[in-house]
């Protein structure tokens, strides 16, 4: 078996590799999304605390 046959997977390679690719994209998004959201929430909280400190 050569690499081309292995990548083709008996004619189902396009479906298999696209499923692996989509899964990888979803996993990366599930890892990255909370990190970006946390950064946004922290920025808003810092701004809110700064405003609270200025009040008399």
mmCIF entry with sequence, helices, sheets and N, C-alpha, C, O atoms, coordinates in Angstrom:
data_MODEL
# 
_entry.id   MODEL 
# 
_entity.id                         1 
_entity.type                       polymer 
_entity.pdbx_number_of_molecules   1 
# 
_entity_poly.entity_id                      1 
_entity_poly.type                           'polypeptide(L)' 
_entity_poly.nstd_linkage                   no 
_entity_poly.nstd_monomer                   no 
_entity_poly.pdbx_seq_one_letter_code       
;(UNK)(UNK)(UNK)(UNK)(UNK)(UNK)(UNK)(UNK)(UNK)(UNK)(UNK)(UNK)(UNK)(UNK)(UNK)(UNK)
(UNK)(UNK)(UNK)(UNK)(UNK)(UNK)(UNK)(UNK)(UNK)(UNK)(UNK)(UNK)(UNK)(UNK)(UNK)(UNK)
(UNK)(UNK)(UNK)(UNK)(UNK)(UNK)(UNK)(UNK)(UNK)(UNK)(UNK)(UNK)(UNK)(UNK)(UNK)(UNK)
(UNK)(UNK)(UNK)(UNK)(UNK)(UNK)(UNK)(UNK)
;
_entity_poly.pdbx_seq_one_letter_code_can   XXXXXXXXXXXXXXXXXXXXXXXXXXXXXXXXXXXXXXXXXXXXXXXXXXXXXXXX 
_entity_poly.pdbx_strand_id                 A 
# 
loop_
_entity_poly_seq.entity_id 
_entity_poly_seq.num 
_entity_poly_seq.mon_id 
_entity_poly_seq.hetero 
1 1  UNK n 
1 2  UNK n 
1 3  UNK n 
1 4  UNK n 
1 5  UNK n 
1 6  UNK n 
1 7  UNK n 
1 8  UNK n 
1 9  UNK n 
1 10 UNK n 
1 11 UNK n 
1 12 UNK n 
1 13 UNK n 
1 14 UNK n 
1 15 UNK n 
1 16 UNK n 
1 17 UNK n 
1 18 UNK n 
1 19 UNK n 
1 20 UNK n 
1 21 UNK n 
1 22 UNK n 
1 23 UNK n 
1 24 UNK n 
1 25 UNK n 
1 26 UNK n 
1 27 UNK n 
1 28 UNK n 
1 29 UNK n 
1 30 UNK n 
1 31 UNK n 
1 32 UNK n 
1 33 UNK n 
1 34 UNK n 
1 35 UNK n 
1 36 UNK n 
1 37 UNK n 
1 38 UNK n 
1 39 UNK n 
1 40 UNK n 
1 41 UNK n 
1 42 UNK n 
1 43 UNK n 
1 44 UNK n 
1 45 UNK n 
1 46 UNK n 
1 47 UNK n 
1 48 UNK n 
1 49 UNK n 
1 50 UNK n 
1 51 UNK n 
1 52 UNK n 
1 53 UNK n 
1 54 UNK n 
1 55 UNK n 
1 56 UNK n 
# 
_struct_asym.id          A 
_struct_asym.entity_id   1 
# 
loop_
_struct_conf.conf_type_id 
_struct_conf.id 
_struct_conf.pdbx_PDB_helix_id 
_struct_conf.beg_label_comp_id 
_struct_conf.beg_label_asym_id 
_struct_conf.beg_label_seq_id 
_struct_conf.pdbx_beg_PDB_ins_code 
_struct_conf.end_label_comp_id 
_struct_conf.end_label_asym_id 
_struct_conf.end_label_seq_id 
_struct_conf.pdbx_end_PDB_ins_code 
_struct_conf.beg_auth_comp_id 
_struct_conf.beg_auth_asym_id 
_struct_conf.beg_auth_seq_id 
_struct_conf.end_auth_comp_id 
_struct_conf.end_auth_asym_id 
_struct_conf.end_auth_seq_id 
_struct_conf.pdbx_PDB_helix_class 
_struct_conf.details 
_struct_conf.pdbx_PDB_helix_length 
HELX_P HELX_P1 AA1 UNK A 3  ? UNK A 8  ? UNK A 3  UNK A 8  1 ? 6  
HELX_P HELX_P2 AA2 UNK A 9  ? UNK A 11 ? UNK A 9  UNK A 11 5 ? 3  
HELX_P HELX_P3 AA3 UNK A 13 ? UNK A 54 ? UNK A 13 UNK A 54 1 ? 42 
# 
_struct_conf_type.id          HELX_P 
_struct_conf_type.criteria    ? 
_struct_conf_type.reference   ? 
# 
loop_
_atom_site.group_PDB 
_atom_site.id 
_atom_site.type_symbol 
_atom_site.label_atom_id 
_atom_site.label_alt_id 
_atom_site.label_comp_id 
_atom_site.label_asym_id 
_atom_site.label_entity_id 
_atom_site.label_seq_id 
_atom_site.pdbx_PDB_ins_code 
_atom_site.Cartn_x 
_atom_site.Cartn_y 
_atom_site.Cartn_z 
_atom_site.occupancy 
_atom_site.B_iso_or_equiv 
_atom_site.pdbx_formal_charge 
_atom_site.auth_seq_id 
_atom_site.auth_comp_id 
_atom_site.auth_asym_id 
_atom_site.auth_atom_id 
_atom_site.pdbx_PDB_model_num 
ATOM 1   N N  . UNK A 1 1  ? 0.850   -1.179 0.000  1.00 0.00 ? 1  UNK A N  1 
ATOM 2   C CA . UNK A 1 1  ? 0.000   0.000  0.000  1.00 0.00 ? 1  UNK A CA 1 
ATOM 3   C C  . UNK A 1 1  ? 0.899   1.246  0.000  1.00 0.00 ? 1  UNK A C  1 
ATOM 4   O O  . UNK A 1 1  ? 1.800   1.369  0.829  1.00 0.00 ? 1  UNK A O  1 
ATOM 5   N N  . UNK A 1 2  ? 0.646   2.151  -0.923 1.00 0.00 ? 2  UNK A N  1 
ATOM 6   C CA . UNK A 1 2  ? 1.422   3.382  -0.963 1.00 0.00 ? 2  UNK A CA 1 
ATOM 7   C C  . UNK A 1 2  ? 0.617   4.524  -0.329 1.00 0.00 ? 2  UNK A C  1 
ATOM 8   O O  . UNK A 1 2  ? -0.544  4.351  0.043  1.00 0.00 ? 2  UNK A O  1 
ATOM 9   N N  . UNK A 1 3  ? 1.253   5.683  -0.216 1.00 0.00 ? 3  UNK A N  1 
ATOM 10  C CA . UNK A 1 3  ? 0.614   6.826  0.441  1.00 0.00 ? 3  UNK A CA 1 
ATOM 11  C C  . UNK A 1 3  ? -0.640  7.293  -0.274 1.00 0.00 ? 3  UNK A C  1 
ATOM 12  O O  . UNK A 1 3  ? -1.617  7.671  0.373  1.00 0.00 ? 3  UNK A O  1 
ATOM 13  N N  . UNK A 1 4  ? -0.625  7.272  -1.588 1.00 0.00 ? 4  UNK A N  1 
ATOM 14  C CA . UNK A 1 4  ? -1.786  7.728  -2.345 1.00 0.00 ? 4  UNK A CA 1 
ATOM 15  C C  . UNK A 1 4  ? -3.005  6.853  -2.055 1.00 0.00 ? 4  UNK A C  1 
ATOM 16  O O  . UNK A 1 4  ? -4.110  7.361  -1.865 1.00 0.00 ? 4  UNK A O  1 
ATOM 17  N N  . UNK A 1 5  ? -2.799  5.547  -2.025 1.00 0.00 ? 5  UNK A N  1 
ATOM 18  C CA . UNK A 1 5  ? -3.903  4.636  -1.711 1.00 0.00 ? 5  UNK A CA 1 
ATOM 19  C C  . UNK A 1 5  ? -4.396  4.853  -0.279 1.00 0.00 ? 5  UNK A C  1 
ATOM 20  O O  . UNK A 1 5  ? -5.597  4.825  -0.009 1.00 0.00 ? 5  UNK A O  1 
ATOM 21  N N  . UNK A 1 6  ? -3.453  5.069  0.623  1.00 0.00 ? 6  UNK A N  1 
ATOM 22  C CA . UNK A 1 6  ? -3.833  5.273  2.021  1.00 0.00 ? 6  UNK A CA 1 
ATOM 23  C C  . UNK A 1 6  ? -4.639  6.562  2.191  1.00 0.00 ? 6  UNK A C  1 
ATOM 24  O O  . UNK A 1 6  ? -5.628  6.584  2.924  1.00 0.00 ? 6  UNK A O  1 
ATOM 25  N N  . UNK A 1 7  ? -4.216  7.639  1.514  1.00 0.00 ? 7  UNK A N  1 
ATOM 26  C CA . UNK A 1 7  ? -4.943  8.908  1.607  1.00 0.00 ? 7  UNK A CA 1 
ATOM 27  C C  . UNK A 1 7  ? -6.300  8.829  0.919  1.00 0.00 ? 7  UNK A C  1 
ATOM 28  O O  . UNK A 1 7  ? -7.251  9.473  1.362  1.00 0.00 ? 7  UNK A O  1 
ATOM 29  N N  . UNK A 1 8  ? -6.407  8.053  -0.154 1.00 0.00 ? 8  UNK A N  1 
ATOM 30  C CA . UNK A 1 8  ? -7.655  7.911  -0.882 1.00 0.00 ? 8  UNK A CA 1 
ATOM 31  C C  . UNK A 1 8  ? -8.668  7.071  -0.105 1.00 0.00 ? 8  UNK A C  1 
ATOM 32  O O  . UNK A 1 8  ? -9.872  7.298  -0.222 1.00 0.00 ? 8  UNK A O  1 
ATOM 33  N N  . UNK A 1 9  ? -8.204  6.117  0.674  1.00 0.00 ? 9  UNK A N  1 
ATOM 34  C CA . UNK A 1 9  ? -9.022  5.252  1.530  1.00 0.00 ? 9  UNK A CA 1 
ATOM 35  C C  . UNK A 1 9  ? -10.152 4.575  0.769  1.00 0.00 ? 9  UNK A C  1 
ATOM 36  O O  . UNK A 1 9  ? -11.302 4.579  1.207  1.00 0.00 ? 9  UNK A O  1 
ATOM 37  N N  . UNK A 1 10 ? -9.818  4.007  -0.352 1.00 0.00 ? 10 UNK A N  1 
ATOM 38  C CA . UNK A 1 10 ? -10.804 3.253  -1.116 1.00 0.00 ? 10 UNK A CA 1 
ATOM 39  C C  . UNK A 1 10 ? -11.924 4.114  -1.686 1.00 0.00 ? 10 UNK A C  1 
ATOM 40  O O  . UNK A 1 10 ? -13.041 3.629  -1.860 1.00 0.00 ? 10 UNK A O  1 
ATOM 41  N N  . UNK A 1 11 ? -11.652 5.362  -1.973 1.00 0.00 ? 11 UNK A N  1 
ATOM 42  C CA . UNK A 1 11 ? -12.664 6.254  -2.534 1.00 0.00 ? 11 UNK A CA 1 
ATOM 43  C C  . UNK A 1 11 ? -13.384 7.099  -1.496 1.00 0.00 ? 11 UNK A C  1 
ATOM 44  O O  . UNK A 1 11 ? -14.147 7.994  -1.858 1.00 0.00 ? 11 UNK A O  1 
ATOM 45  N N  . UNK A 1 12 ? -13.159 6.835  -0.219 1.00 0.00 ? 12 UNK A N  1 
ATOM 46  C CA . UNK A 1 12 ? -13.832 7.577  0.855  1.00 0.00 ? 12 UNK A CA 1 
ATOM 47  C C  . UNK A 1 12 ? -12.929 8.616  1.508  1.00 0.00 ? 12 UNK A C  1 
ATOM 48  O O  . UNK A 1 12 ? -13.304 9.217  2.515  1.00 0.00 ? 12 UNK A O  1 
ATOM 49  N N  . UNK A 1 13 ? -11.768 8.828  0.956  1.00 0.00 ? 13 UNK A N  1 
ATOM 50  C CA . UNK A 1 13 ? -10.794 9.740  1.551  1.00 0.00 ? 13 UNK A CA 1 
ATOM 51  C C  . UNK A 1 13 ? -11.300 11.157 1.719  1.00 0.00 ? 13 UNK A C  1 
ATOM 52  O O  . UNK A 1 13 ? -11.034 11.789 2.741  1.00 0.00 ? 13 UNK A O  1 
ATOM 53  N N  . UNK A 1 14 ? -12.022 11.666 0.740  1.00 0.00 ? 14 UNK A N  1 
ATOM 54  C CA . UNK A 1 14 ? -12.528 13.045 0.834  1.00 0.00 ? 14 UNK A CA 1 
ATOM 55  C C  . UNK A 1 14 ? -13.462 13.203 2.028  1.00 0.00 ? 14 UNK A C  1 
ATOM 56  O O  . UNK A 1 14 ? -13.408 14.211 2.731  1.00 0.00 ? 14 UNK A O  1 
ATOM 57  N N  . UNK A 1 15 ? -14.311 12.217 2.256  1.00 0.00 ? 15 UNK A N  1 
ATOM 58  C CA . UNK A 1 15 ? -15.244 12.281 3.381  1.00 0.00 ? 15 UNK A CA 1 
ATOM 59  C C  . UNK A 1 15 ? -14.519 12.125 4.712  1.00 0.00 ? 15 UNK A C  1 
ATOM 60  O O  . UNK A 1 15 ? -14.794 12.844 5.672  1.00 0.00 ? 15 UNK A O  1 
ATOM 61  N N  . UNK A 1 16 ? -13.597 11.184 4.753  1.00 0.00 ? 16 UNK A N  1 
ATOM 62  C CA . UNK A 1 16 ? -12.867 10.917 5.997  1.00 0.00 ? 16 UNK A CA 1 
ATOM 63  C C  . UNK A 1 16 ? -12.009 12.114 6.374  1.00 0.00 ? 16 UNK A C  1 
ATOM 64  O O  . UNK A 1 16 ? -12.064 12.574 7.515  1.00 0.00 ? 16 UNK A O  1 
ATOM 65  N N  . UNK A 1 17 ? -11.220 12.625 5.442  1.00 0.00 ? 17 UNK A N  1 
ATOM 66  C CA . UNK A 1 17 ? -10.317 13.721 5.761  1.00 0.00 ? 17 UNK A CA 1 
ATOM 67  C C  . UNK A 1 17 ? -11.062 15.023 6.029  1.00 0.00 ? 17 UNK A C  1 
ATOM 68  O O  . UNK A 1 17 ? -10.613 15.827 6.846  1.00 0.00 ? 17 UNK A O  1 
ATOM 69  N N  . UNK A 1 18 ? -12.185 15.247 5.361  1.00 0.00 ? 18 UNK A N  1 
ATOM 70  C CA . UNK A 1 18 ? -12.965 16.450 5.666  1.00 0.00 ? 18 UNK A CA 1 
ATOM 71  C C  . UNK A 1 18 ? -13.575 16.344 7.069  1.00 0.00 ? 18 UNK A C  1 
ATOM 72  O O  . UNK A 1 18 ? -13.677 17.346 7.777  1.00 0.00 ? 18 UNK A O  1 
ATOM 73  N N  . UNK A 1 19 ? -13.980 15.136 7.470  1.00 0.00 ? 19 UNK A N  1 
ATOM 74  C CA . UNK A 1 19 ? -14.505 14.946 8.829  1.00 0.00 ? 19 UNK A CA 1 
ATOM 75  C C  . UNK A 1 19 ? -13.417 15.191 9.865  1.00 0.00 ? 19 UNK A C  1 
ATOM 76  O O  . UNK A 1 19 ? -13.665 15.830 10.887 1.00 0.00 ? 19 UNK A O  1 
ATOM 77  N N  . UNK A 1 20 ? -12.197 14.682 9.605  1.00 0.00 ? 20 UNK A N  1 
ATOM 78  C CA . UNK A 1 20 ? -11.083 14.948 10.518 1.00 0.00 ? 20 UNK A CA 1 
ATOM 79  C C  . UNK A 1 20 ? -10.775 16.443 10.578 1.00 0.00 ? 20 UNK A C  1 
ATOM 80  O O  . UNK A 1 20 ? -10.531 16.987 11.655 1.00 0.00 ? 20 UNK A O  1 
ATOM 81  N N  . UNK A 1 21 ? -10.787 17.091 9.448  1.00 0.00 ? 21 UNK A N  1 
ATOM 82  C CA . UNK A 1 21 ? -10.506 18.525 9.406  1.00 0.00 ? 21 UNK A CA 1 
ATOM 83  C C  . UNK A 1 21 ? -11.542 19.331 10.159 1.00 0.00 ? 21 UNK A C  1 
ATOM 84  O O  . UNK A 1 21 ? -11.195 20.223 10.933 1.00 0.00 ? 21 UNK A O  1 
ATOM 85  N N  . UNK A 1 22 ? -12.814 19.025 9.939  1.00 0.00 ? 22 UNK A N  1 
ATOM 86  C CA . UNK A 1 22 ? -13.881 19.736 10.638 1.00 0.00 ? 22 UNK A CA 1 
ATOM 87  C C  . UNK A 1 22 ? -13.802 19.499 12.140 1.00 0.00 ? 22 UNK A C  1 
ATOM 88  O O  . UNK A 1 22 ? -14.011 20.419 12.931 1.00 0.00 ? 22 UNK A O  1 
ATOM 89  N N  . UNK A 1 23 ? -13.502 18.279 12.528 1.00 0.00 ? 23 UNK A N  1 
ATOM 90  C CA . UNK A 1 23 ? -13.351 17.967 13.948 1.00 0.00 ? 23 UNK A CA 1 
ATOM 91  C C  . UNK A 1 23 ? -12.208 18.763 14.557 1.00 0.00 ? 23 UNK A C  1 
ATOM 92  O O  . UNK A 1 23 ? -12.339 19.287 15.663 1.00 0.00 ? 23 UNK A O  1 
ATOM 93  N N  . UNK A 1 24 ? -11.101 18.859 13.858 1.00 0.00 ? 24 UNK A N  1 
ATOM 94  C CA . UNK A 1 24 ? -9.955  19.629 14.357 1.00 0.00 ? 24 UNK A CA 1 
ATOM 95  C C  . UNK A 1 24 ? -10.322 21.103 14.511 1.00 0.00 ? 24 UNK A C  1 
ATOM 96  O O  . UNK A 1 24 ? -9.940  21.737 15.495 1.00 0.00 ? 24 UNK A O  1 
ATOM 97  N N  . UNK A 1 25 ? -11.054 21.647 13.554 1.00 0.00 ? 25 UNK A N  1 
ATOM 98  C CA . UNK A 1 25 ? -11.471 23.055 13.631 1.00 0.00 ? 25 UNK A CA 1 
ATOM 99  C C  . UNK A 1 25 ? -12.375 23.281 14.836 1.00 0.00 ? 25 UNK A C  1 
ATOM 100 O O  . UNK A 1 25 ? -12.213 24.267 15.555 1.00 0.00 ? 25 UNK A O  1 
ATOM 101 N N  . UNK A 1 26 ? -13.321 22.381 15.059 1.00 0.00 ? 26 UNK A N  1 
ATOM 102 C CA . UNK A 1 26 ? -14.236 22.512 16.198 1.00 0.00 ? 26 UNK A CA 1 
ATOM 103 C C  . UNK A 1 26 ? -13.479 22.403 17.516 1.00 0.00 ? 26 UNK A C  1 
ATOM 104 O O  . UNK A 1 26 ? -13.748 23.164 18.445 1.00 0.00 ? 26 UNK A O  1 
ATOM 105 N N  . UNK A 1 27 ? -12.543 21.476 17.611 1.00 0.00 ? 27 UNK A N  1 
ATOM 106 C CA . UNK A 1 27 ? -11.761 21.331 18.843 1.00 0.00 ? 27 UNK A CA 1 
ATOM 107 C C  . UNK A 1 27 ? -10.922 22.575 19.133 1.00 0.00 ? 27 UNK A C  1 
ATOM 108 O O  . UNK A 1 27 ? -10.838 23.016 20.279 1.00 0.00 ? 27 UNK A O  1 
ATOM 109 N N  . UNK A 1 28 ? -10.311 23.134 18.108 1.00 0.00 ? 28 UNK A N  1 
ATOM 110 C CA . UNK A 1 28 ? -9.522  24.354 18.296 1.00 0.00 ? 28 UNK A CA 1 
ATOM 111 C C  . UNK A 1 28 ? -10.430 25.506 18.710 1.00 0.00 ? 28 UNK A C  1 
ATOM 112 O O  . UNK A 1 28 ? -10.071 26.294 19.584 1.00 0.00 ? 28 UNK A O  1 
ATOM 113 N N  . UNK A 1 29 ? -11.593 25.609 18.092 1.00 0.00 ? 29 UNK A N  1 
ATOM 114 C CA . UNK A 1 29 ? -12.540 26.670 18.445 1.00 0.00 ? 29 UNK A CA 1 
ATOM 115 C C  . UNK A 1 29 ? -13.021 26.504 19.889 1.00 0.00 ? 29 UNK A C  1 
ATOM 116 O O  . UNK A 1 29 ? -13.131 27.488 20.622 1.00 0.00 ? 29 UNK A O  1 
ATOM 117 N N  . UNK A 1 30 ? -13.308 25.264 20.302 1.00 0.00 ? 30 UNK A N  1 
ATOM 118 C CA . UNK A 1 30 ? -13.738 25.021 21.678 1.00 0.00 ? 30 UNK A CA 1 
ATOM 119 C C  . UNK A 1 30 ? -12.646 25.339 22.688 1.00 0.00 ? 30 UNK A C  1 
ATOM 120 O O  . UNK A 1 30 ? -12.949 25.647 23.840 1.00 0.00 ? 30 UNK A O  1 
ATOM 121 N N  . UNK A 1 31 ? -11.410 25.273 22.290 1.00 0.00 ? 31 UNK A N  1 
ATOM 122 C CA . UNK A 1 31 ? -10.298 25.608 23.170 1.00 0.00 ? 31 UNK A CA 1 
ATOM 123 C C  . UNK A 1 31 ? -10.057 27.120 23.184 1.00 0.00 ? 31 UNK A C  1 
ATOM 124 O O  . UNK A 1 31 ? -9.772  27.693 24.236 1.00 0.00 ? 31 UNK A O  1 
ATOM 125 N N  . UNK A 1 32 ? -10.170 27.764 22.021 1.00 0.00 ? 32 UNK A N  1 
ATOM 126 C CA . UNK A 1 32 ? -9.823  29.169 21.876 1.00 0.00 ? 32 UNK A CA 1 
ATOM 127 C C  . UNK A 1 32 ? -10.944 30.118 22.316 1.00 0.00 ? 32 UNK A C  1 
ATOM 128 O O  . UNK A 1 32 ? -10.665 31.179 22.875 1.00 0.00 ? 32 UNK A O  1 
ATOM 129 N N  . UNK A 1 33 ? -12.180 29.757 22.076 1.00 0.00 ? 33 UNK A N  1 
ATOM 130 C CA . UNK A 1 33 ? -13.304 30.631 22.361 1.00 0.00 ? 33 UNK A CA 1 
ATOM 131 C C  . UNK A 1 33 ? -13.385 31.079 23.822 1.00 0.00 ? 33 UNK A C  1 
ATOM 132 O O  . UNK A 1 33 ? -13.546 32.273 24.073 1.00 0.00 ? 33 UNK A O  1 
ATOM 133 N N  . UNK A 1 34 ? -13.279 30.172 24.790 1.00 0.00 ? 34 UNK A N  1 
ATOM 134 C CA . UNK A 1 34 ? -13.335 30.638 26.185 1.00 0.00 ? 34 UNK A CA 1 
ATOM 135 C C  . UNK A 1 34 ? -12.164 31.543 26.558 1.00 0.00 ? 34 UNK A C  1 
ATOM 136 O O  . UNK A 1 34 ? -12.320 32.443 27.383 1.00 0.00 ? 34 UNK A O  1 
ATOM 137 N N  . UNK A 1 35 ? -11.008 31.316 25.969 1.00 0.00 ? 35 UNK A N  1 
ATOM 138 C CA . UNK A 1 35 ? -9.863  32.185 26.262 1.00 0.00 ? 35 UNK A CA 1 
ATOM 139 C C  . UNK A 1 35 ? -10.119 33.606 25.780 1.00 0.00 ? 35 UNK A C  1 
ATOM 140 O O  . UNK A 1 35 ? -9.817  34.570 26.484 1.00 0.00 ? 35 UNK A O  1 
ATOM 141 N N  . UNK A 1 36 ? -10.672 33.734 24.585 1.00 0.00 ? 36 UNK A N  1 
ATOM 142 C CA . UNK A 1 36 ? -10.978 35.061 24.049 1.00 0.00 ? 36 UNK A CA 1 
ATOM 143 C C  . UNK A 1 36 ? -12.096 35.727 24.839 1.00 0.00 ? 36 UNK A C  1 
ATOM 144 O O  . UNK A 1 36 ? -12.056 36.931 25.090 1.00 0.00 ? 36 UNK A O  1 
ATOM 145 N N  . UNK A 1 37 ? -13.093 34.939 25.228 1.00 0.00 ? 37 UNK A N  1 
ATOM 146 C CA . UNK A 1 37 ? -14.211 35.479 26.006 1.00 0.00 ? 37 UNK A CA 1 
ATOM 147 C C  . UNK A 1 37 ? -13.724 35.940 27.381 1.00 0.00 ? 37 UNK A C  1 
ATOM 148 O O  . UNK A 1 37 ? -14.151 36.986 27.870 1.00 0.00 ? 37 UNK A O  1 
ATOM 149 N N  . UNK A 1 38 ? -12.841 35.173 27.999 1.00 0.00 ? 38 UNK A N  1 
ATOM 150 C CA . UNK A 1 38 ? -12.298 35.544 29.303 1.00 0.00 ? 38 UNK A CA 1 
ATOM 151 C C  . UNK A 1 38 ? -11.555 36.858 29.216 1.00 0.00 ? 38 UNK A C  1 
ATOM 152 O O  . UNK A 1 38 ? -11.687 37.706 30.099 1.00 0.00 ? 38 UNK A O  1 
ATOM 153 N N  . UNK A 1 39 ? -10.776 37.038 28.163 1.00 0.00 ? 39 UNK A N  1 
ATOM 154 C CA . UNK A 1 39 ? -10.037 38.286 27.981 1.00 0.00 ? 39 UNK A CA 1 
ATOM 155 C C  . UNK A 1 39 ? -10.994 39.471 27.889 1.00 0.00 ? 39 UNK A C  1 
ATOM 156 O O  . UNK A 1 39 ? -10.742 40.526 28.472 1.00 0.00 ? 39 UNK A O  1 
ATOM 157 N N  . UNK A 1 40 ? -12.087 39.296 27.158 1.00 0.00 ? 40 UNK A N  1 
ATOM 158 C CA . UNK A 1 40 ? -13.072 40.367 27.010 1.00 0.00 ? 40 UNK A CA 1 
ATOM 159 C C  . UNK A 1 40 ? -13.748 40.679 28.346 1.00 0.00 ? 40 UNK A C  1 
ATOM 160 O O  . UNK A 1 40 ? -13.937 41.847 28.686 1.00 0.00 ? 40 UNK A O  1 
ATOM 161 N N  . UNK A 1 41 ? -14.108 39.657 29.094 1.00 0.00 ? 41 UNK A N  1 
ATOM 162 C CA . UNK A 1 41 ? -14.763 39.850 30.387 1.00 0.00 ? 41 UNK A CA 1 
ATOM 163 C C  . UNK A 1 41 ? -13.809 40.535 31.362 1.00 0.00 ? 41 UNK A C  1 
ATOM 164 O O  . UNK A 1 41 ? -14.220 41.437 32.092 1.00 0.00 ? 41 UNK A O  1 
ATOM 165 N N  . UNK A 1 42 ? -12.560 40.125 31.383 1.00 0.00 ? 42 UNK A N  1 
ATOM 166 C CA . UNK A 1 42 ? -11.588 40.751 32.282 1.00 0.00 ? 42 UNK A CA 1 
ATOM 167 C C  . UNK A 1 42 ? -11.387 42.223 31.941 1.00 0.00 ? 42 UNK A C  1 
ATOM 168 O O  . UNK A 1 42 ? -11.272 43.058 32.839 1.00 0.00 ? 42 UNK A O  1 
ATOM 169 N N  . UNK A 1 43 ? -11.343 42.543 30.667 1.00 0.00 ? 43 UNK A N  1 
ATOM 170 C CA . UNK A 1 43 ? -11.185 43.938 30.243 1.00 0.00 ? 43 UNK A CA 1 
ATOM 171 C C  . UNK A 1 43 ? -12.387 44.772 30.718 1.00 0.00 ? 43 UNK A C  1 
ATOM 172 O O  . UNK A 1 43 ? -12.214 45.891 31.201 1.00 0.00 ? 43 UNK A O  1 
ATOM 173 N N  . UNK A 1 44 ? -13.590 44.229 30.580 1.00 0.00 ? 44 UNK A N  1 
ATOM 174 C CA . UNK A 1 44 ? -14.788 44.953 31.024 1.00 0.00 ? 44 UNK A CA 1 
ATOM 175 C C  . UNK A 1 44 ? -14.812 45.116 32.538 1.00 0.00 ? 44 UNK A C  1 
ATOM 176 O O  . UNK A 1 44 ? -15.194 46.172 33.043 1.00 0.00 ? 44 UNK A O  1 
ATOM 177 N N  . UNK A 1 45 ? -14.408 44.076 33.267 1.00 0.00 ? 45 UNK A N  1 
ATOM 178 C CA . UNK A 1 45 ? -14.377 44.174 34.728 1.00 0.00 ? 45 UNK A CA 1 
ATOM 179 C C  . UNK A 1 45 ? -13.364 45.207 35.200 1.00 0.00 ? 45 UNK A C  1 
ATOM 180 O O  . UNK A 1 45 ? -13.654 45.970 36.121 1.00 0.00 ? 45 UNK A O  1 
ATOM 181 N N  . UNK A 1 46 ? -12.193 45.247 34.595 1.00 0.00 ? 46 UNK A N  1 
ATOM 182 C CA . UNK A 1 46 ? -11.192 46.237 34.966 1.00 0.00 ? 46 UNK A CA 1 
ATOM 183 C C  . UNK A 1 46 ? -11.712 47.647 34.722 1.00 0.00 ? 46 UNK A C  1 
ATOM 184 O O  . UNK A 1 46 ? -11.496 48.545 35.536 1.00 0.00 ? 46 UNK A O  1 
ATOM 185 N N  . UNK A 1 47 ? -12.394 47.836 33.605 1.00 0.00 ? 47 UNK A N  1 
ATOM 186 C CA . UNK A 1 47 ? -12.963 49.140 33.307 1.00 0.00 ? 47 UNK A CA 1 
ATOM 187 C C  . UNK A 1 47 ? -14.026 49.503 34.333 1.00 0.00 ? 47 UNK A C  1 
ATOM 188 O O  . UNK A 1 47 ? -14.089 50.647 34.784 1.00 0.00 ? 47 UNK A O  1 
ATOM 189 N N  . UNK A 1 48 ? -14.850 48.551 34.698 1.00 0.00 ? 48 UNK A N  1 
ATOM 190 C CA . UNK A 1 48 ? -15.914 48.793 35.667 1.00 0.00 ? 48 UNK A CA 1 
ATOM 191 C C  . UNK A 1 48 ? -15.330 49.137 37.038 1.00 0.00 ? 48 UNK A C  1 
ATOM 192 O O  . UNK A 1 48 ? -15.816 50.047 37.710 1.00 0.00 ? 48 UNK A O  1 
ATOM 193 N N  . UNK A 1 49 ? -14.285 48.407 37.454 1.00 0.00 ? 49 UNK A N  1 
ATOM 194 C CA . UNK A 1 49 ? -13.657 48.688 38.743 1.00 0.00 ? 49 UNK A CA 1 
ATOM 195 C C  . UNK A 1 49 ? -13.007 50.070 38.748 1.00 0.00 ? 49 UNK A C  1 
ATOM 196 O O  . UNK A 1 49 ? -13.059 50.770 39.759 1.00 0.00 ? 49 UNK A O  1 
ATOM 197 N N  . UNK A 1 50 ? -12.401 50.466 37.645 1.00 0.00 ? 50 UNK A N  1 
ATOM 198 C CA . UNK A 1 50 ? -11.798 51.809 37.567 1.00 0.00 ? 50 UNK A CA 1 
ATOM 199 C C  . UNK A 1 50 ? -12.867 52.877 37.719 1.00 0.00 ? 50 UNK A C  1 
ATOM 200 O O  . UNK A 1 50 ? -12.649 53.888 38.387 1.00 0.00 ? 50 UNK A O  1 
ATOM 201 N N  . UNK A 1 51 ? -14.024 52.656 37.101 1.00 0.00 ? 51 UNK A N  1 
ATOM 202 C CA . UNK A 1 51 ? -15.104 53.629 37.217 1.00 0.00 ? 51 UNK A CA 1 
ATOM 203 C C  . UNK A 1 51 ? -15.637 53.676 38.643 1.00 0.00 ? 51 UNK A C  1 
ATOM 204 O O  . UNK A 1 51 ? -15.976 54.749 39.141 1.00 0.00 ? 51 UNK A O  1 
ATOM 205 N N  . UNK A 1 52 ? -15.714 52.534 39.298 1.00 0.00 ? 52 UNK A N  1 
ATOM 206 C CA . UNK A 1 52 ? -16.188 52.489 40.686 1.00 0.00 ? 52 UNK A CA 1 
ATOM 207 C C  . UNK A 1 52 ? -15.255 53.229 41.633 1.00 0.00 ? 52 UNK A C  1 
ATOM 208 O O  . UNK A 1 52 ? -15.712 53.850 42.593 1.00 0.00 ? 52 UNK A O  1 
ATOM 209 N N  . UNK A 1 53 ? -13.949 53.171 41.374 1.00 0.00 ? 53 UNK A N  1 
ATOM 210 C CA . UNK A 1 53 ? -12.987 53.836 42.247 1.00 0.00 ? 53 UNK A CA 1 
ATOM 211 C C  . UNK A 1 53 ? -13.083 55.352 42.135 1.00 0.00 ? 53 UNK A C  1 
ATOM 212 O O  . UNK A 1 53 ? -12.735 56.055 43.083 1.00 0.00 ? 53 UNK A O  1 
ATOM 213 N N  . UNK A 1 54 ? -13.543 55.870 41.008 1.00 0.00 ? 54 UNK A N  1 
ATOM 214 C CA . UNK A 1 54 ? -13.640 57.308 40.801 1.00 0.00 ? 54 UNK A CA 1 
ATOM 215 C C  . UNK A 1 54 ? -14.862 57.914 41.495 1.00 0.00 ? 54 UNK A C  1 
ATOM 216 O O  . UNK A 1 54 ? -14.909 59.122 41.729 1.00 0.00 ? 54 UNK A O  1 
ATOM 217 N N  . UNK A 1 55 ? -15.842 57.083 41.820 1.00 0.00 ? 55 UNK A N  1 
ATOM 218 C CA . UNK A 1 55 ? -17.057 57.619 42.446 1.00 0.00 ? 55 UNK A CA 1 
ATOM 219 C C  . UNK A 1 55 ? -16.751 58.069 43.871 1.00 0.00 ? 55 UNK A C  1 
ATOM 220 O O  . UNK A 1 55 ? -15.924 57.469 44.558 1.00 0.00 ? 55 UNK A O  1 
ATOM 221 N N  . UNK A 1 56 ? -17.434 59.141 44.310 1.00 0.00 ? 56 UNK A N  1 
ATOM 222 C CA . UNK A 1 56 ? -17.190 59.661 45.673 1.00 0.00 ? 56 UNK A CA 1 
ATOM 223 C C  . UNK A 1 56 ? -17.706 58.748 46.756 1.00 0.00 ? 56 UNK A C  1 
ATOM 224 O O  . UNK A 1 56 ? -17.571 59.056 47.940 1.00 0.00 ? 56 UNK A O  1 
# 
